[in-house]
Amino acid sequence: MTALKYLQAYPAALQEQIRQLIAQGRLGDYLSQRYPQKHGVQSDKALYGYVLELKQEYLRNAPAVDKVLFDNRLDLTHRALGLHTAISRVQGGKLKAKKEIRIASLFKEAAPEFLRMIVVHELAHFKESDHNKAFYKLCEHMLPGYHQLEFDLRVYLTWRDLQGKADVVG
């Protein structure tokens, strides 16, 4: 039985559907049919603009975002696809907090829906620090269908892992 580490929190019936797609060699087809396009956000500057646009639309009163970038060091081994940080520094007797968002570089090659889902997730942390009901409600407000996209993103990560193993074996 295929271990589905990204899907462990989901019901057994859903996991079984994914296992069947894997066994039939159709998981990649499922994903490419649902998410046929790649996004055009390829630079840190473009990502910064993309994040600011979403922030302006949904979170005008949230703190400013000082830095946004694709990060090669963020990956699945660190269990992080995106990261939001607040770095506090003393400047001239005042405490200044710089807000940063880092997105794993693997999202340069992903569907636009997956990039948006990760950005929405990290922006939501500006208002809600914990993964609680209010957090997910905010995510759903900023991106209707958020929960389905989160599931499909986890399916995508499963497929990527399988591709990596196939490359090593093949």
TORPA-4810 file (N, C-alpha, C, O; in nm, 3 decimals):
<nodes>
NODE_1_0.085_-0.118_0.000_0.000_0.000_0.000_0.089_0.124_0.000_0.183_0.133_0.079_M
NODE_2_0.059_0.219_-0.088_0.137_0.342_-0.102_0.112_0.434_0.017_-0.003_0.464_0.051_T
NODE_3_0.221_0.478_0.081_0.209_0.573_0.192_0.184_0.712_0.134_0.257_0.758_0.046_A
NODE_4_0.082_0.776_0.182_0.045_0.909_0.133_0.072_1.010_0.244_-0.020_1.054_0.312_L
NODE_5_0.199_1.046_0.261_0.236_1.129_0.377_0.172_1.267_0.376_0.152_1.325_0.483_K
NODE_6_0.140_1.321_0.260_0.078_1.454_0.256_-0.073_1.449_0.275_-0.137_1.552_0.292_Y
NODE_7_-0.129_1.329_0.271_-0.274_1.314_0.275_-0.322_1.237_0.398_-0.438_1.196_0.403_L
NODE_8_-0.237_1.217_0.495_-0.271_1.135_0.611_-0.390_1.187_0.690_-0.462_1.107_0.751_Q
NODE_9_-0.414_1.316_0.691_-0.524_1.373_0.771_-0.659_1.361_0.699_-0.762_1.394_0.757_A
NODE_10_-0.659_1.314_0.576_-0.782_1.305_0.499_-0.848_1.168_0.518_-0.782_1.072_0.555_Y
NODE_11_-0.979_1.160_0.491_-1.052_1.033_0.509_-0.993_0.920_0.424_-0.937_0.943_0.316_P
NODE_12_-1.006_0.799_0.475_-0.952_0.681_0.408_-1.006_0.666_0.266_-0.934_0.624_0.175_A
NODE_13_-1.132_0.700_0.245_-1.193_0.686_0.112_-1.123_0.778_0.010_-1.099_0.737_-0.104_A
NODE_14_-1.089_0.899_0.050_-1.016_0.990_-0.040_-0.876_0.938_-0.068_-0.829_0.941_-0.182_L
NODE_15_-0.811_0.890_0.036_-0.677_0.834_0.018_-0.682_0.715_-0.079_-0.592_0.699_-0.162_Q
NODE_16_-0.785_0.634_-0.068_-0.798_0.517_-0.156_-0.816_0.560_-0.301_-0.762_0.496_-0.391_E
NODE_17_-0.892_0.667_-0.324_-0.909_0.717_-0.461_-0.774_0.758_-0.520_-0.747_0.731_-0.637_Q
NODE_18_-0.692_0.822_-0.440_-0.560_0.865_-0.488_-0.471_0.742_-0.513_-0.398_0.738_-0.612_I
NODE_19_-0.478_0.644_-0.423_-0.401_0.520_-0.443_-0.440_0.451_-0.574_-0.355_0.397_-0.645_R
NODE_20_-0.570_0.452_-0.605_-0.616_0.391_-0.730_-0.561_0.466_-0.851_-0.518_0.404_-0.949_Q
NODE_21_-0.562_0.598_-0.845_-0.505_0.677_-0.956_-0.356_0.647_-0.972_-0.306_0.637_-1.084_L
NODE_22_-0.286_0.631_-0.860_-0.143_0.598_-0.866_-0.124_0.461_-0.929_-0.041_0.445_-1.018_I
NODE_23_-0.201_0.362_-0.883_-0.190_0.225_-0.934_-0.219_0.219_-1.084_-0.158_0.140_-1.157_A
NODE_24_-0.312_0.302_-1.129_-0.348_0.304_-1.271_-0.254_0.393_-1.353_-0.267_0.401_-1.475_Q
NODE_25_-0.161_0.461_-1.287_-0.069_0.550_-1.357_-0.139_0.675_-1.409_-0.095_0.733_-1.509_G
NODE_26_-0.247_0.718_-1.343_-0.326_0.830_-1.393_-0.322_0.953_-1.305_-0.395_1.049_-1.330_R
NODE_27_-0.240_0.954_-1.202_-0.237_1.069_-1.111_-0.190_1.195_-1.183_-0.248_1.302_-1.165_L
NODE_28_-0.086_1.184_-1.264_-0.036_1.299_-1.341_-0.141_1.351_-1.437_-0.154_1.472_-1.455_G
NODE_29_-0.216_1.260_-1.500_-0.323_1.301_-1.592_-0.432_1.377_-1.518_-0.482_1.478_-1.567_D
NODE_30_-0.469_1.327_-1.400_-0.571_1.393_-1.318_-0.529_1.538_-1.290_-0.608_1.631_-1.307_Y
NODE_31_-0.404_1.555_-1.248_-0.355_1.689_-1.214_-0.345_1.778_-1.337_-0.383_1.895_-1.331_L
NODE_32_-0.295_1.726_-1.448_-0.280_1.811_-1.567_-0.414_1.848_-1.628_-0.426_1.952_-1.693_S
NODE_33_-0.516_1.765_-1.608_-0.650_1.802_-1.655_-0.710_1.912_-1.568_-0.773_2.004_-1.619_Q
NODE_34_-0.691_1.902_-1.437_-0.747_2.003_-1.346_-0.668_2.132_-1.348_-0.725_2.241_-1.333_R
NODE_35_-0.537_2.122_-1.366_-0.448_2.238_-1.358_-0.351_2.237_-1.477_-0.233_2.205_-1.461_Y
NODE_36_-0.402_2.272_-1.595_-0.320_2.258_-1.717_-0.214_2.367_-1.736_-0.121_2.349_-1.815_P
NODE_37_-0.226_2.479_-1.665_-0.137_2.591_-1.693_-0.032_2.609_-1.584_-0.049_2.566_-1.470_Q
NODE_38_0.077_2.674_-1.623_0.179_2.719_-1.529_0.166_2.871_-1.518_0.129_2.937_-1.616_K
NODE_39_0.195_2.925_-1.404_0.184_3.070_-1.387_0.307_3.141_-1.445_0.407_3.077_-1.476_H
NODE_40_0.297_3.271_-1.460_0.405_3.350_-1.517_0.487_3.425_-1.415_0.573_3.505_-1.452_G
NODE_41_0.464_3.403_-1.287_0.537_3.473_-1.180_0.668_3.399_-1.158_0.673_3.298_-1.089_V
NODE_42_0.776_3.451_-1.218_0.903_3.378_-1.214_1.014_3.450_-1.137_1.116_3.388_-1.106_Q
NODE_43_0.997_3.576_-1.106_1.102_3.649_-1.035_1.051_3.692_-0.897_0.930_3.694_-0.872_S
NODE_44_1.144_3.725_-0.810_1.107_3.774_-0.678_1.029_3.906_-0.690_0.936_3.931_-0.613_D
NODE_45_1.068_3.988_-0.785_0.999_4.116_-0.805_0.854_4.094_-0.848_0.763_4.160_-0.797_K
NODE_46_0.833_4.001_-0.940_0.697_3.970_-0.985_0.615_3.909_-0.871_0.497_3.938_-0.857_A
NODE_47_0.679_3.824_-0.789_0.611_3.763_-0.675_0.570_3.870_-0.574_0.461_3.865_-0.518_L
NODE_48_0.659_3.966_-0.550_0.630_4.076_-0.458_0.505_4.153_-0.504_0.416_4.182_-0.425_Y
NODE_49_0.501_4.184_-0.633_0.384_4.254_-0.689_0.257_4.172_-0.677_0.150_4.225_-0.647_G
NODE_50_0.268_4.043_-0.701_0.154_3.950_-0.692_0.099_3.947_-0.549_-0.022_3.954_-0.528_Y
NODE_51_0.189_3.937_-0.451_0.149_3.933_-0.310_0.085_4.065_-0.269_-0.019_4.066_-0.202_V
NODE_52_0.145_4.177_-0.308_0.091_4.308_-0.271_-0.049_4.329_-0.330_-0.136_4.389_-0.266_L
NODE_53_-0.069_4.280_-0.451_-0.201_4.292_-0.514_-0.307_4.219_-0.432_-0.415_4.273_-0.406_E
NODE_54_-0.276_4.096_-0.391_-0.371_4.019_-0.310_-0.391_4.083_-0.173_-0.503_4.090_-0.122_L
NODE_55_-0.283_4.130_-0.114_-0.292_4.195_0.017_-0.380_4.319_0.007_-0.465_4.342_0.093_K
NODE_56_-0.359_4.399_-0.096_-0.437_4.521_-0.114_-0.585_4.490_-0.131_-0.671_4.564_-0.082_Q
NODE_57_-0.615_4.382_-0.201_-0.754_4.347_-0.226_-0.825_4.297_-0.100_-0.942_4.330_-0.078_E
NODE_58_-0.756_4.218_-0.017_-0.823_4.151_0.093_-0.779_4.195_0.233_-0.855_4.181_0.329_Y
NODE_59_-0.659_4.246_0.247_-0.605_4.275_0.380_-0.543_4.414_0.386_-0.427_4.429_0.425_L
NODE_60_-0.618_4.515_0.348_-0.565_4.651_0.345_-0.510_4.697_0.479_-0.410_4.768_0.484_R
NODE_61_-0.575_4.657_0.588_-0.534_4.705_0.720_-0.426_4.619_0.786_-0.380_4.651_0.896_N
NODE_62_-0.385_4.514_0.722_-0.279_4.429_0.777_-0.145_4.501_0.763_-0.131_4.591_0.680_A
NODE_63_-0.047_4.463_0.843_0.084_4.527_0.834_0.143_4.515_0.693_0.113_4.421_0.619_P
NODE_64_0.227_4.610_0.658_0.290_4.611_0.526_0.382_4.490_0.510_0.440_4.441_0.607_A
NODE_65_0.394_4.444_0.387_0.487_4.335_0.356_0.615_4.400_0.305_0.613_4.473_0.207_V
NODE_66_0.726_4.373_0.374_0.851_4.437_0.338_0.934_4.359_0.236_1.009_4.417_0.158_D
NODE_67_0.918_4.227_0.238_1.002_4.146_0.150_0.925_4.020_0.112_0.861_3.957_0.196_K
NODE_68_0.932_3.984_-0.017_0.870_3.862_-0.067_0.967_3.799_-0.165_1.022_3.867_-0.251_V
NODE_69_0.988_3.668_-0.151_1.081_3.603_-0.243_1.057_3.454_-0.252_0.998_3.392_-0.163_L
NODE_70_1.104_3.397_-0.363_1.111_3.253_-0.378_1.235_3.207_-0.303_1.342_3.266_-0.319_F
NODE_71_1.223_3.104_-0.223_1.334_3.058_-0.140_1.372_2.915_-0.177_1.291_2.823_-0.164_D
NODE_72_1.496_2.896_-0.224_1.545_2.763_-0.261_1.563_2.673_-0.139_1.564_2.551_-0.152_N
NODE_73_1.576_2.733_-0.022_1.601_2.652_0.098_1.474_2.597_0.160_1.479_2.505_0.242_R
NODE_74_1.359_2.654_0.123_1.232_2.601_0.174_1.194_2.480_0.090_1.186_2.488_-0.033_L
NODE_75_1.171_2.371_0.156_1.126_2.253_0.083_1.050_2.161_0.176_1.026_2.192_0.292_D
NODE_76_1.013_2.049_0.121_0.929_1.957_0.195_1.000_1.893_0.313_0.936_1.847_0.407_L
NODE_77_1.134_1.888_0.308_1.205_1.829_0.421_1.193_1.919_0.544_1.204_1.871_0.657_T
NODE_78_1.172_2.048_0.523_1.150_2.140_0.635_1.002_2.155_0.666_0.963_2.232_0.754_H
NODE_79_0.918_2.080_0.594_0.773_2.083_0.612_0.718_2.224_0.595_0.624_2.265_0.664_R
NODE_80_0.777_2.298_0.502_0.732_2.435_0.478_0.729_2.462_0.328_0.828_2.442_0.258_A
NODE_81_0.616_2.507_0.280_0.601_2.546_0.140_0.602_2.697_0.128_0.627_2.752_0.021_L
NODE_82_0.573_2.761_0.238_0.576_2.906_0.247_0.607_2.940_0.391_0.588_2.859_0.481_G
NODE_83_0.653_3.061_0.410_0.692_3.103_0.544_0.663_3.251_0.559_0.691_3.330_0.469_L
NODE_84_0.607_3.288_0.671_0.587_3.429_0.702_0.668_3.458_0.828_0.665_3.382_0.924_H
NODE_85_0.740_3.567_0.825_0.822_3.601_0.941_0.807_3.749_0.972_0.774_3.830_0.885_T
NODE_86_0.831_3.781_1.096_0.838_3.920_1.140_0.972_3.935_1.210_0.995_3.876_1.316_A
NODE_87_1.059_4.012_1.151_1.192_4.033_1.208_1.192_4.167_1.277_1.170_4.271_1.214_I
NODE_88_1.217_4.166_1.407_1.218_4.291_1.484_1.360_4.343_1.499_1.452_4.267_1.531_S
NODE_89_1.376_4.471_1.475_1.507_4.535_1.490_1.487_4.669_1.561_1.383_4.732_1.549_R
NODE_90_1.588_4.709_1.634_1.586_4.841_1.696_1.653_4.938_1.599_1.766_4.917_1.557_V
NODE_91_1.581_5.044_1.566_1.634_5.147_1.477_1.610_5.282_1.542_1.496_5.328_1.552_Q
NODE_92_1.716_5.345_1.585_1.706_5.478_1.643_1.617_5.484_1.766_1.540_5.579_1.781_G
NODE_93_1.626_5.386_1.851_1.546_5.385_1.973_1.404_5.335_1.954_1.327_5.331_2.050_G
NODE_94_1.367_5.296_1.831_1.234_5.243_1.804_1.246_5.097_1.760_1.344_5.057_1.698_K
NODE_95_1.145_5.020_1.795_1.140_4.881_1.753_1.063_4.873_1.622_0.946_4.911_1.615_L
NODE_96_1.129_4.825_1.518_1.068_4.812_1.386_1.053_4.665_1.353_1.146_4.586_1.374_K
NODE_97_0.936_4.627_1.302_0.912_4.488_1.261_0.903_4.483_1.109_0.823_4.554_1.048_A
NODE_98_0.984_4.400_1.049_0.982_4.380_0.905_0.909_4.247_0.877_0.948_4.143_0.930_K
NODE_99_0.806_4.254_0.796_0.728_4.135_0.761_0.780_4.077_0.630_0.798_4.150_0.531_K
NODE_100_0.806_3.947_0.629_0.855_3.879_0.510_0.769_3.760_0.477_0.714_3.695_0.566_E
NODE_101_0.758_3.731_0.349_0.695_3.609_0.302_0.794_3.541_0.210_0.847_3.602_0.117_I
NODE_102_0.818_3.414_0.236_0.905_3.332_0.151_0.821_3.216_0.098_0.749_3.150_0.172_R
NODE_103_0.833_3.192_-0.031_0.759_3.085_-0.098_0.861_2.986_-0.153_0.960_3.026_-0.215_I
NODE_104_0.838_2.858_-0.131_0.930_2.755_-0.180_0.944_2.766_-0.332_0.846_2.785_-0.404_A
NODE_105_1.067_2.753_-0.379_1.095_2.768_-0.522_1.023_2.667_-0.609_1.005_2.690_-0.729_S
NODE_106_0.983_2.555_-0.552_0.912_2.455_-0.633_0.784_2.513_-0.692_0.730_2.458_-0.788_L
NODE_107_0.733_2.624_-0.635_0.611_2.684_-0.688_0.635_2.769_-0.812_0.539_2.818_-0.872_F
NODE_108_0.760_2.786_-0.853_0.785_2.854_-0.981_0.730_2.771_-1.096_0.692_2.826_-1.200_K
NODE_109_0.724_2.640_-1.078_0.680_2.550_-1.185_0.538_2.500_-1.165_0.493_2.413_-1.240_E
NODE_110_0.468_2.551_-1.067_0.336_2.498_-1.033_0.224_2.572_-1.105_0.246_2.673_-1.172_A
NODE_111_0.106_2.519_-1.090_-0.014_2.583_-1.146_-0.040_2.714_-1.073_-0.005_2.728_-0.956_A
NODE_112_-0.100_2.812_-1.141_-0.128_2.940_-1.076_-0.217_2.926_-0.953_-0.205_3.004_-0.858_P
NODE_113_-0.307_2.828_-0.955_-0.395_2.808_-0.840_-0.316_2.768_-0.715_-0.351_2.809_-0.604_E
NODE_114_-0.210_2.689_-0.734_-0.130_2.645_-0.619_-0.048_2.761_-0.563_-0.034_2.775_-0.441_F
NODE_115_0.007_2.844_-0.651_0.082_2.961_-0.604_-0.012_3.052_-0.525_0.023_3.099_-0.417_L
NODE_116_-0.128_3.077_-0.579_-0.224_3.164_-0.509_-0.263_3.106_-0.374_-0.275_3.179_-0.276_R
NODE_117_-0.283_2.975_-0.367_-0.320_2.911_-0.242_-0.212_2.932_-0.135_-0.244_2.962_-0.020_M
NODE_118_-0.087_2.915_-0.172_0.023_2.932_-0.077_0.034_3.079_-0.034_0.053_3.107_0.084_I
NODE_119_0.021_3.171_-0.128_0.029_3.313_-0.095_-0.086_3.353_-0.003_-0.066_3.423_0.096_V
NODE_120_-0.207_3.307_-0.034_-0.323_3.336_0.051_-0.300_3.281_0.192_-0.330_3.347_0.291_V
NODE_121_-0.246_3.160_0.200_-0.218_3.097_0.330_-0.123_3.184_0.412_-0.147_3.210_0.530_H
NODE_122_-0.015_3.228_0.349_0.084_3.309_0.422_0.029_3.447_0.457_0.056_3.498_0.566_E
NODE_123_-0.048_3.508_0.368_-0.109_3.637_0.399_-0.209_3.625_0.515_-0.219_3.715_0.598_L
NODE_124_-0.282_3.516_0.519_-0.380_3.496_0.626_-0.313_3.495_0.763_-0.374_3.533_0.863_A
NODE_125_-0.187_3.452_0.767_-0.114_3.452_0.893_-0.088_3.594_0.945_-0.056_3.611_1.063_H
NODE_126_-0.099_3.695_0.861_-0.082_3.833_0.906_-0.196_3.873_1.000_-0.178_3.956_1.089_F
NODE_127_-0.313_3.812_0.980_-0.429_3.840_1.064_-0.449_3.734_1.172_-0.484_3.767_1.285_K
NODE_128_-0.428_3.609_1.138_-0.450_3.496_1.229_-0.322_3.413_1.235_-0.282_3.353_1.135_E
NODE_129_-0.260_3.409_1.351_-0.132_3.337_1.360_-0.150_3.186_1.364_-0.064_3.113_1.316_S
NODE_130_-0.260_3.138_1.420_-0.280_2.993_1.432_-0.367_2.939_1.319_-0.443_3.012_1.256_D
NODE_131_-0.352_2.809_1.295_-0.437_2.742_1.198_-0.568_2.704_1.267_-0.591_2.587_1.300_H
NODE_132_-0.652_2.803_1.289_-0.779_2.779_1.358_-0.894_2.807_1.261_-0.873_2.832_1.143_N
NODE_133_-1.015_2.802_1.314_-1.133_2.821_1.231_-1.133_2.958_1.162_-1.165_2.969_1.044_K
NODE_134_-1.096_3.062_1.236_-1.092_3.197_1.179_-0.988_3.207_1.066_-1.010_3.274_0.966_A
NODE_135_-0.876_3.139_1.084_-0.770_3.137_0.982_-0.824_3.078_0.851_-0.810_3.137_0.744_F
NODE_136_-0.885_2.960_0.861_-0.935_2.894_0.740_-1.054_2.968_0.679_-1.075_2.963_0.558_Y
NODE_137_-1.131_3.035_0.762_-1.242_3.116_0.710_-1.186_3.233_0.628_-1.240_3.266_0.522_K
NODE_138_-1.079_3.293_0.676_-1.014_3.402_0.603_-0.954_3.351_0.472_-0.966_3.416_0.368_L
NODE_139_-0.891_3.235_0.476_-0.835_3.176_0.353_-0.945_3.152_0.251_-0.929_3.182_0.133_C
NODE_140_-1.058_3.098_0.297_-1.170_3.070_0.208_-1.230_3.200_0.152_-1.274_3.203_0.038_E
NODE_141_-1.230_3.306_0.233_-1.278_3.436_0.186_-1.187_3.490_0.074_-1.236_3.540_-0.028_H
NODE_142_-1.057_3.479_0.093_-0.963_3.531_-0.006_-0.954_3.442_-0.129_-0.921_3.489_-0.238_M
NODE_143_-0.984_3.314_-0.111_-0.973_3.218_-0.221_-1.084_3.114_-0.207_-1.064_3.010_-0.144_L
NODE_144_-1.201_3.142_-0.267_-1.308_3.043_-0.261_-1.259_2.909_-0.318_-1.193_2.905_-0.422_P
NODE_145_-1.292_2.802_-0.248_-1.243_2.670_-0.288_-1.106_2.639_-0.230_-1.038_2.547_-0.275_G
NODE_146_-1.065_2.715_-0.130_-0.932_2.699_-0.069_-0.907_2.555_-0.025_-0.800_2.500_-0.050_Y
NODE_147_-1.005_2.494_0.039_-0.984_2.359_0.093_-0.960_2.257_-0.017_-0.877_2.167_-0.002_H
NODE_148_-1.032_2.269_-0.128_-1.009_2.178_-0.241_-0.869_2.200_-0.298_-0.800_2.104_-0.332_Q
NODE_149_-0.829_2.326_-0.309_-0.694_2.354_-0.361_-0.586_2.301_-0.268_-0.483_2.251_-0.314_L
NODE_150_-0.609_2.311_-0.137_-0.511_2.257_-0.043_-0.500_2.106_-0.060_-0.390_2.051_-0.057_E
NODE_151_-0.612_2.039_-0.077_-0.610_1.894_-0.100_-0.536_1.862_-0.230_-0.448_1.776_-0.233_F
NODE_152_-0.572_1.932_-0.338_-0.509_1.906_-0.468_-0.360_1.939_-0.465_-0.281_1.873_-0.532_D
NODE_153_-0.321_2.039_-0.388_-0.179_2.069_-0.372_-0.108_1.951_-0.307_0.003_1.915_-0.346_L
NODE_154_-0.172_1.892_-0.208_-0.113_1.775_-0.141_-0.104_1.656_-0.238_-0.010_1.578_-0.232_R
NODE_155_-0.203_1.644_-0.326_-0.197_1.540_-0.429_-0.081_1.569_-0.524_-0.008_1.478_-0.562_V
NODE_156_-0.064_1.694_-0.561_0.048_1.736_-0.647_0.183_1.702_-0.583_0.273_1.652_-0.650_Y
NODE_157_0.197_1.729_-0.454_0.321_1.698_-0.384_0.345_1.547_-0.381_0.459_1.502_-0.393_L
NODE_158_0.238_1.470_-0.366_0.249_1.324_-0.371_0.300_1.281_-0.508_0.390_1.198_-0.519_T
NODE_159_0.241_1.338_-0.613_0.282_1.306_-0.750_0.428_1.343_-0.774_0.503_1.267_-0.836_W
NODE_160_0.469_1.461_-0.724_0.610_1.502_-0.739_0.704_1.402_-0.673_0.808_1.367_-0.729_R
NODE_161_0.668_1.357_-0.554_0.749_1.256_-0.486_0.760_1.129_-0.569_0.868_1.072_-0.583_D
NODE_162_0.647_1.085_-0.625_0.647_0.964_-0.706_0.732_0.982_-0.831_0.800_0.890_-0.874_L
NODE_163_0.727_1.102_-0.889_0.810_1.130_-1.007_0.958_1.123_-0.972_1.038_1.070_-1.049_Q
NODE_164_0.992_1.177_-0.855_1.131_1.174_-0.810_1.180_1.032_-0.791_1.293_1.001_-0.827_G
NODE_165_1.095_0.946_-0.736_1.131_0.805_-0.716_1.140_0.733_-0.849_1.225_0.647_-0.868_K
NODE_166_1.050_0.769_-0.943_1.054_0.707_-1.075_1.182_0.744_-1.149_1.239_0.662_-1.222_A
NODE_167_1.227_0.871_-1.130_1.352_0.914_-1.195_1.471_0.836_-1.141_1.561_0.798_-1.216_D
NODE_168_1.471_0.812_-1.010_1.581_0.739_-0.948_1.579_0.593_-0.993_1.684_0.536_-1.023_V
NODE_169_1.461_0.534_-0.997_1.449_0.393_-1.034_1.473_0.376_-1.182_1.544_0.284_-1.223_V
NODE_170_1.415_0.464_-1.263_1.419_0.452_-1.408_1.548_0.490_-1.460_1.570_0.486_-1.581_G
</nodes>
